[in-house]
Amino acid sequence: MIESSHEAQTVWSHKARIALFFSAMRHFADDIKSKAYPLEYIKTNDALVETLRVYLRTQGATELMAVEPGDYRVQQEIEQMCQAEKIVCTWLEDTHFYCTKKEFAAWAHQKKELRLEFFYRMMRKKHNVLMEGDEPLGGRWNFDDENRKPYSKKGPGLIPPPLFIEPDEITQKVIQEVQEKFTDHPGELDDFVWPVTRKDALLAIDDFLQNRLIHFGEYQDAMWTQTPFGWHSLISAALNLKLISPQELVDKVVSEGLLQKIDLSTIEGYVRQVIGWREFIRGMYFLDMPHMAQANYFKNTRALPKWYWTGQTKMACMQDTVGQTLRYGYAHHIQRLMVLGNFALLAEVMPQAVADWFLAIYVDAVEWVELPNVAGMALFANGGRFTSKPYIASGAYIKRMSNYCGACRYKSEQRYGDNACPFTNLYWHFLIKNQQDFNKNPRMKLMMANLNKISEDEQKEIVLHAQSILSHIDQI
């Protein structure tokens, strides 16, 4: 095992992300040693692949066997190194997923359109998840419409917090090392709440199933100030570190959910995220790399606003979302998609800059899962390869799904002017700028119809104000 500090600096990683990876690695190494397996654990400041090259030379190795990595760059670098060193490189299939890369490629080859829903149904049938014979349990494949509720106007009420696992001696030492060695990296470590062992991950799952699964579905899209976790499971980091498998997670959610008689829409909503979307985007990542990392459908070139690293902006939604991200290395999927990603697209930020930020800042970020979500879904950078329209919204959506707008200096309903919400202004500017393209998209029909109701004079005001926002993006 190679613990490379250099990898933590390939992107300017959040301190909690670094600590999570290093602590999980060290715990796993100790577990391996306790079972008397041979292991050489190397700590280095050098690049991962160069460290591997030196090690293979010292061993006189002629063949390298490894599980296929979740990062295209790492796989390419290892293959190139092996070729240069005349070492046979053999990749072993990653059995941690429901669907292999070859299986996904075969499925995709048969489809004119690559859409989650078709893949999801196939996976449900193949693995007999929430099925009654050949039909979906409850008579419906998808309960998505029932899983989009905001909190009530009184707020979310009392939500059981996620299980806090006290950092043990190994984790405490890692945290101290990260604080000392990566002082200039973003983020905080005072609230390190993440499981770093399989035992901890299983406890975290049980806590979620007993305390928060019940309302996960209906409120999974809801946002509220100082409510960073909501009813979410916070299992993704442990899942991506392979402390648990997706199969055992889905089995536990289904069996416990049905036992507790939890609404089927909630159970299905969680299952769809794991056996559906998670597997689908992994397949898309390996199918479309390296083009996916280079795609820029709208030819956006602007720099990422500086306040993505600080939270120092006048927009209340961004203050809260970026603030909790810096504190925990976490934000839930709607905060990432419809706040952070939505704004980056509307603000014409270069997709590669946004993807690098997401990869750096979230504890559960591994490139196979991060890049398709950011470039493919949030930014539409691949032109709709697996999504039918851009995921864009004005400030009205954020107002409907949160309480952020109540204390904000900007007004979500105003399209231009000093108090205009940047989301709202840039949303309409985005539609105006791309109307020729969007007029051809049936899924954009309603948005374009609403745009056509706005007078030419008002559209000109929107464009002028948008130009002002975009030229002073760091000050909004």
N, C-alpha and C positions, 0 to 999 in steps of 0.2 A: 504494500500500500504506500502511495506517495502523497504526503501532505504538502502541497505546494502553495506557499504564500504568493507566488507569482500568479497563480490562477485567481486569487482573490483580487488581483489588481488588473486582470485582463479587462474587466469593467470595474468601475469605482464602487465596489460592493458595500452594501449596508453592513455595519458592524454585526448586527444580529444574524445576517446571512452567513458571514464568515464564521462566527461562533457556532452556529448550528451545524454547519458542515464539518468543522474540525472536531467538535465535541462528539458528534455521531460517529465519525471515523475512529476516534480514539476509543470510544466505548465498544465499537464493533471489533476493533483490534484486540482489546482485552478479552472479549468474549471468545474470539478465535484461539487466543493463546491458552485460555482456561480449558479448552477442549483438546489441547495438545496438537493442534495443527501447526505446521511450520509457517512462520510469517516473518517477513522482514519489513519493518515500518520505517520509512525514510521521511524525515522532515527536511525541507529544503526551501531556499529562496529562489531557486532556479525554476525554469519552465518545466511543466509536467513531462512533456515528451523528451526534452533534453536529458532530464534526470533518468527517464526510462532507458534512453539510448546508452548512457554511461553504465547503467546497471547491467544491461544485456551484454555489453562488451566485456565487462568483468566476469560474467558468468560463462562467456564463450557460447552464448545461446545461438541456436540455428532456427528455432521456431518460437513464435509467440502465440499463445492462445488466450483470448480474452472475451468476456461478454461484450457485445456490441454496445458502444456508449450512446448516451442520449444527446450528444452534441456533435453535429456534423464536422465542425472544425477539428475537434479532438480526433475523430475517426480518420479524417484526411491526413492529419499530421502524423499519426501513428503509422498509417499505411505508407506514407512517403518515407518516413524514417526507416521502416523495415525494408523497403525497396533499396534504399541507399546502403543499408547495412547487410543486404543479402540475407535477410531473415524471413522465413515463411510466416505470414500473418494469417491466422485462422480466427474468424469471428464466431463466437458461440451465440446462439439465439437467446435473447432476453426473455425468459419465461415469466417475467413479472407482470405481463400484460395479457389481456384476454385474446388479443388479435396480433399475430405476427406481422412484420413488415411485408412479407411475401403474400400473406392472406389478404391484407388490405390492398396491395397493388393489384392482385387478381380481381378483387371486388370492384375496384375503381376502373379497371380496364373495360368492364362490361357496362359502365354507366355513361350516358351522355351528359348528365348533370351530377356533380358530386355534392350531395346534400346530406346533412346529418340524419334527417328523419328516415331515409331509406336504409342507411347503415345501422341506425339504432334498432329498427325493427328486425333486421337480420340478426343482430347480436342477441336481442331478447329471445328470438326463436332458437338460435343455435345453442345458447347456454341455458335455456329454459328458466328465464328470470321473469317473474310476475306473469306467468302464462297459465292458461287453462286449455290444455291441448294445443291446438294451433292458433288460438285466439288470445288476445291480451286480457289479463285479469281485469274485471270491471267493464269490459267491452270497449275500452278506449286505449289507444297507444300513448296518448299525450294529454296531460292535464295542465299544460303550461298556462293557459288562460286563468286558471284558478290559483296560480302561484305568483301573482304580481301585485299583491296588496300592499299599500302603504300602512304605516302605523296610524292609529287613530290620532285625532287632533290633540288629544291629551298626552300623547307620547307612547312609547313602547311599553311602559309599565316596568315591573320587576322582571328582568331576564336573568336566569341563573348564569353566573359567569362560567367561563371554561375552566376546566381543572388546571390549577396552578401547580406545577411540579417543581418543587424546590431544587435549585441547581445543586448537584452533588459536588464532590471534591474535584472530579475531572472537569466538569463544566465550569466551576468557579475559576479553576486555573486557566482554562481556555479564555474565559471572559476577561480575566486580568491581562493575559497575553495580547488579546485583540485590542484592548484599551491602550496598551503601551505601544504596540507595533503599528497599529492602523489609526493613529490619532486623527489624521486629516480626513478619514472616511466618514460618510454621512451616517446618521442614525444614532440611536441610543441603545444601551444594554441594561438599563435599570429594571426593565420589565420583561426579561427574557422568560417566556412562558412555554417554550416549545419542547415537545418530547424528543429525546435524543437516543432512546433505546427502544427496542421492541416492547419491552414490558411497559414502559411509559406510554407508548403509542396505544397499546391495548387498553390501558386505563383511561386514556383520553377518549377513545371510541365509546367505551362503556358509559363514561360521564355524559357524552353527547346523546347517546341513545336513551338514557334515563331522564335527562333534564331538558334537552333542547330540540330533539328530533320532532317532538309533537307540534311545534309551530314553525319548523324550518321552512316548509313548503310555502305557506301563505305569506310569510314575511321575508323570503330570501332576497327580494329586490329592494326592501325598505331601507331607508337611511335616516339617521337622526344624530344630532350633535352629541359628542361624547358617548357614543354607543358603538365602539369599534368592532365588536364581535357579533352583536345581535344574537340570532338563533342559529348561527352557523356552526359547523363542526370543528373547524380549525385542524383538519386532518390532512390537508393537501401536502404540507411539508413532509410529514412522516411518510405519506404515500409515495411521494417523489423520491425520497431517500431510501425507499424499499424496506422500511422498518415493518411495514404491513403490506399485504397484497390487495389489489382491487377486488379479487374474488372473495376473500374473507370479509372485506368491508361490506360489499354488496350483500353477501349472505347474512351478515349480522343485522344490517339495516332492514332487510326484508323480513327476516324471522322475528326480530324484536318489534318492528313496526306492526306487523300483523298480529302478534301476540298482544300488544297494547291496544289493538283496534284503532290505531292512528289512521287518519284519513288517507285513503289511497293516493290522493293527489300529492300529498307530502312524500310518501314513500317513492312513488314514481318519479317525482321531481328530483330526488336525490339519486336514484338509480340512473336516471338519464344523464346526470352530470358525470358519473363514473364510467358506466359501461358504454355510454353513448358518446358524449362530447369529448371526454378525456382520450378515449381510444381513437376517435375520429381525427382529432387534431394531431395526434402522434403519427398516424398514418399519412396525413397530409404533409407533415413536416418532412418526412423521409422521401415521400413521393416527389416533392417540389423543390427540395434543396439542390443546388445553392441559389436558384432563381428567387425563391421566397425571400431570402435575406437581401436581395438587391432590388426587389420590385418597388416601383414608385408610380402608381397609376395616375395620380393627380400632379405628378412632377413637383411635389412640395419641397422647398429648400430652406425654409426658415429654421433658425436655431431653437432649441428647446428653451422656453422661458426659465430664467434663473431661479424663480421661486418654486419650481418643481423640486429643487434641492433644499429649500428652506421653509416653504409654506408661507412666506412673507408676501402676501397678496391681499387685496381688499375684498376679494370674492370669498364669501363665507364658506361655500361648499368646498373650495380648494383649500382654504385654511384648515378645515377640519379633516379632510381626506388626506392631504399631504402631511399634516401634523401627526395623525395617528400612524401613517406609514413610516414616518421617521422614528416614532416612538417604538413601534412594535415590528416593523418590517411586514405589515399586513394591512390589506384593505379587501373587502369582499368584492365579488365579481361585478356588481353593478357600479360600485365606486370606481373600479378600474376601467370598466367599459364605457359607462355613460357620464362619468365626470372627467376622469383623467384622460382616457383615450378619446372621448368625444371632443373635448376641448383641443387636444393636440391636432386632431384632424381638421376641425374648423379653423384653427389658427395656422394651418398650412405648414406644420412642422415636418421636417424631413423624417420619413419613417424609420430610418436607421438610428437616428438620435433618440427617438421615442422607444424603440425596441431595446437599445442599450440601457436606457434608464430603467425600464421595467425589469430587465435581467439583473441589474445591479441592486435594485431597491427592495425586492420582495424575497422573503425567506424560502418560499416554495418555488422560486424561479429556476428552472433548468431549461435550456434553450428549446428542446423539443416541445415543451408545453407553452413557453412564453412567446416565442416568435409567431407561431400560427395565430394565437389569440390576439397579439398586438398588430402584426402586419396584415393578417388576413381578415380578422373580425373588426377590431377597433378602428383601424385606419383604412381598410378597403384598398390597401396598397397593391394587392394582386388583382384588382379589378373585378372582384366577385367570383373568384375561382371556386369558392365553396360557400359564399353568402350571396343572397340575391339582391341586396341593396346595402348602402352604407348605414351603419348604426349611428345616426345623428339625431340630435334633439335640441330644442331650445331650452331656455330657462324654465319654461312651463313644465317640462317633464321633471326637472329637479325639484321644483316647487311642489308638484303633485306627490312625489315619492319621498319627500324629506321635510324637515323644518328649517333647512339651511337658509332659505330666502327671507325668513321673518326678520332676522337681525342683520341682513346684508345691506350695505350702502347702495347696492344696485337694485333696480326694480326689474323683476323677471318679465313683466309684460311690455316693457319699453324697448323698442327696436333701435332707437338712436337717441343721441343727446347725452348730457353729462351723467344722468342716472341710469342710462340703458345698461341692461345686463349684458356683459360681453358674450355669454353663451347665446343669448337671443339675437343680438346684432350679428354675430359671426355666423349663426345658423342661417339667417336669411341671406346674408352675403354669400355664403357657400352655395345656396340654391340659385341665386342670381348668376353667380359666376359659372355654374355648371349646368344651367337650365337646358341647354341644347342636348347635352348628354342625358340628363335625367328625364327629359320628356320622352325618351325612348324606353324607359324602364317602367313596366306596369306597376311594380311595387312602390314606385315614387309618385303615382298618379295623384293621390290625395294631397301630398306635400306641394306638388306643382300647381294643383288647383288652388290651394290657399295662397301661394305666391302670386298667382294671376289676379287675385283680388286686391293686391296692393298696387296703388297707383304708381305710375312712372316717376313722378316727382318724389314720392316717399322712397321708392327703390333707390333713387339717386342719393338721397340723404343717408340711407342705410349703407351704401357703398362708401360714401365719404367718411362716415363715422368708423366703418370697419378699417379703412386705410389708416385712420388715426390710431385705432387700437393696435393694429398690427405693427405700426412703426414705433409704438411705445409699450410693447407687450410686457416688458419687465416692470412697468410701473402701475399696471392695472390692479 
